[in-house]
Amino acid sequence: MEELLKDAGVAVAALFPVIDPIGNTPWFVAATRDLSSRERRSQALWGVLIAIVMLIGFLVAGNLILDFFGVSLAAVEFVGGLVIGWVGWEMIRSAQLSKTGAEDVEPGEVDIAVSPLAFPLLAGPGALAVALGLSNRHDAAVDYAGFALGIVIVLAIAFVILTRAGDIVSRLGPRWIDVINGVMGLIVLAIAAELVFHGISDHFGLAIVD
């Protein structure tokens, strides 16, 4: 049980800043402003469920994906770090979600669960890269169960935040949401740097001193 919770904590710590559910609240409020509370909740629920399936799918099938394409873990970590780094940089540079493709969604559209909510906002390239990296760092069944639990926890939190998005935006205001995005972006950049360092060290057989 201790190992399970530890792995779940690792997944939560790695995924939460990348998914950044608080930063998604302004977009979600705008995109669902013409929907009823029940419809808004339904959109959030389906988006979260689809994102869970995508992330756990990448987690479980990570090794198969790499083997099929003949890609090494070092390459995945290096490229994944670059992708996640880009996400973090965008979060720091601007709190607006227009760079994620959310600007293509008109307010009041009722079918946002699959795109852009599930992908790319919740289970975007950065989150998928994290899930793929987690799957290749551990191979015990308890590790996969812990990571899957962590994914569910993060997206359950995201669901709660999205359903309360209107209250969060009105209470925090855009300025504080920008601050939170900036802090999250810094954490995401640190995660990205760690992945790049691991990729380089694995490829060249170097040892990283903690």
Legacy VTK file of the C-alpha trace (Angstrom):
# vtk DataFile Version 3.0
C-alpha trace
ASCII
DATASET POLYDATA
POINTS 210 float
0.000 0.000 0.000
2.849 2.374 0.830
4.444 1.804 -2.579
1.085 2.301 -4.286
0.520 5.641 -2.590
4.093 6.712 -3.284
3.681 6.048 -7.009
0.317 7.824 -6.993
1.995 10.827 -5.383
4.710 10.834 -8.052
2.093 10.835 -10.808
0.088 13.610 -9.146
3.184 15.772 -8.657
4.270 15.281 -12.280
0.867 15.675 -13.952
-0.949 18.346 -11.954
1.211 21.305 -13.031
1.255 20.085 -16.651
-2.535 19.681 -16.828
-2.980 22.931 -14.854
-6.759 22.699 -14.229
-6.856 26.103 -12.528
-5.363 27.721 -15.598
-8.068 26.096 -17.718
-10.928 27.677 -15.781
-11.176 31.002 -17.712
-11.429 29.160 -21.025
-13.963 26.674 -19.658
-16.152 29.482 -18.306
-16.096 31.268 -21.672
-16.717 28.127 -23.709
-19.673 26.977 -21.579
-21.214 30.298 -20.599
-24.425 29.573 -22.554
-24.872 26.115 -21.009
-26.851 25.180 -17.953
-25.072 23.975 -14.832
-26.068 20.394 -15.644
-24.777 20.642 -19.223
-21.535 22.245 -18.047
-21.033 19.464 -15.527
-21.713 16.843 -18.212
-19.125 18.370 -20.554
-16.539 18.460 -17.761
-17.276 14.857 -16.771
-16.948 13.479 -20.297
-13.794 15.480 -20.951
-12.211 14.159 -17.750
-13.232 10.546 -18.458
-11.809 10.684 -21.986
-8.574 12.222 -20.671
-8.288 9.443 -18.066
-8.637 6.787 -20.770
-6.020 8.503 -22.947
-3.462 8.924 -20.166
-3.892 5.429 -18.715
-3.737 4.053 -22.262
-0.358 5.730 -22.789
0.743 4.568 -19.350
-0.142 0.905 -19.996
0.919 0.774 -23.644
4.053 2.884 -23.254
6.523 0.032 -23.684
4.590 -1.409 -26.631
4.542 1.970 -28.351
8.295 2.395 -27.949
9.050 -1.158 -29.069
6.791 -0.875 -32.112
8.489 2.282 -33.353
11.950 1.256 -32.177
12.333 4.339 -30.006
14.548 4.363 -26.937
13.473 5.636 -23.535
16.267 8.214 -23.652
14.815 9.678 -26.855
11.312 9.802 -25.361
12.577 11.541 -22.238
14.583 14.065 -24.247
11.803 14.933 -26.711
9.142 14.714 -24.014
11.174 17.148 -21.933
11.285 19.580 -24.843
7.517 19.305 -25.352
6.791 19.770 -21.658
9.275 22.641 -21.567
7.375 24.367 -24.361
4.151 23.961 -22.378
5.805 25.438 -19.279
7.272 28.335 -21.226
3.866 29.159 -22.700
2.343 29.077 -19.214
4.938 31.543 -17.951
4.902 33.766 -21.036
1.174 34.146 -21.095
-1.667 32.997 -18.865
-3.982 32.889 -21.881
-4.847 29.430 -23.266
-5.061 30.618 -26.854
-1.881 28.697 -27.717
-3.538 25.388 -26.899
-6.130 25.698 -29.623
-8.879 26.839 -27.264
-9.333 29.980 -29.315
-10.983 27.852 -32.010
-13.931 27.122 -29.714
-16.765 29.635 -29.805
-18.532 30.365 -26.514
-21.668 28.339 -26.149
-20.589 25.338 -28.223
-22.019 22.266 -26.533
-19.603 19.589 -27.713
-16.230 20.461 -26.246
-15.678 17.288 -24.203
-13.430 15.482 -26.694
-11.752 18.501 -28.242
-10.404 20.780 -27.013
-11.202 19.840 -23.393
-9.929 16.237 -23.232
-7.300 16.930 -25.889
-5.271 19.091 -25.808
-6.261 20.870 -22.581
-6.356 17.946 -20.130
-4.481 15.144 -21.905
-2.266 17.205 -24.168
1.165 16.338 -25.557
2.880 17.287 -22.309
0.644 15.110 -20.119
0.891 12.203 -22.557
4.677 12.511 -22.543
4.667 12.393 -18.735
2.478 9.262 -18.761
4.751 7.622 -21.324
7.817 8.495 -19.282
6.272 7.083 -16.101
5.437 3.808 -17.827
9.050 3.286 -18.812
10.622 4.151 -15.482
8.937 1.294 -13.598
7.662 -2.126 -14.569
6.038 -3.637 -11.453
2.261 -4.034 -11.406
1.996 -1.946 -8.244
3.814 0.913 -10.006
1.327 0.946 -12.870
-1.581 0.766 -10.407
-0.135 3.663 -8.415
0.435 5.801 -11.501
-3.085 5.037 -12.738
-4.458 6.032 -9.339
-2.491 9.269 -9.541
-3.946 10.002 -12.985
-7.464 9.459 -11.673
-6.786 11.699 -8.650
-5.436 14.560 -10.761
-8.329 14.448 -13.195
-10.867 14.087 -10.386
-9.428 17.307 -8.963
-9.633 18.839 -12.441
-13.309 17.849 -12.640
-14.091 19.519 -9.328
-12.207 22.666 -10.364
-13.940 22.837 -13.758
-17.395 22.429 -12.239
-16.553 25.305 -9.900
-14.798 27.300 -12.612
-17.156 30.262 -12.460
-16.680 30.717 -8.714
-12.913 30.282 -8.994
-12.571 32.903 -11.729
-14.804 35.395 -9.926
-13.029 34.945 -6.585
-9.434 34.785 -7.766
-9.711 37.100 -10.725
-7.517 37.003 -13.844
-4.503 38.494 -12.056
-4.226 35.723 -9.457
-4.891 33.072 -12.090
-1.948 34.542 -14.023
0.205 34.232 -10.893
-0.816 30.588 -10.411
-0.106 29.863 -14.069
3.332 31.409 -13.750
4.212 29.296 -10.709
2.876 26.156 -12.387
4.834 27.015 -15.512
8.060 27.237 -13.511
7.397 23.805 -11.997
6.627 22.386 -15.449
9.914 23.777 -16.788
11.771 22.091 -13.919
10.079 18.776 -14.752
11.024 19.256 -18.401
14.659 19.941 -17.510
14.738 16.794 -15.373
13.442 14.709 -18.286
15.991 16.200 -20.688
18.829 15.564 -18.212
17.699 11.956 -17.755
17.431 11.445 -21.513
20.939 12.727 -22.120
22.419 10.755 -19.218
20.698 7.531 -20.315
21.869 7.929 -23.898
25.506 8.583 -22.988
25.578 6.333 -19.905
26.246 9.181 -17.522
25.345 9.249 -13.836
23.231 12.058 -12.436
24.158 13.043 -8.879
21.091 14.114 -6.882
LINES 1 211
210 0 1 2 3 4 5 6 7 8 9 10 11 12 13 14 15 16 17 18 19 20 21 22 23 24 25 26 27 28 29 30 31 32 33 34 35 36 37 38 39 40 41 42 43 44 45 46 47 48 49 50 51 52 53 54 55 56 57 58 59 60 61 62 63 64 65 66 67 68 69 70 71 72 73 74 75 76 77 78 79 80 81 82 83 84 85 86 87 88 89 90 91 92 93 94 95 96 97 98 99 100 101 102 103 104 105 106 107 108 109 110 111 112 113 114 115 116 117 118 119 120 121 122 123 124 125 126 127 128 129 130 131 132 133 134 135 136 137 138 139 140 141 142 143 144 145 146 147 148 149 150 151 152 153 154 155 156 157 158 159 160 161 162 163 164 165 166 167 168 169 170 171 172 173 174 175 176 177 178 179 180 181 182 183 184 185 186 187 188 189 190 191 192 193 194 195 196 197 198 199 200 201 202 203 204 205 206 207 208 209
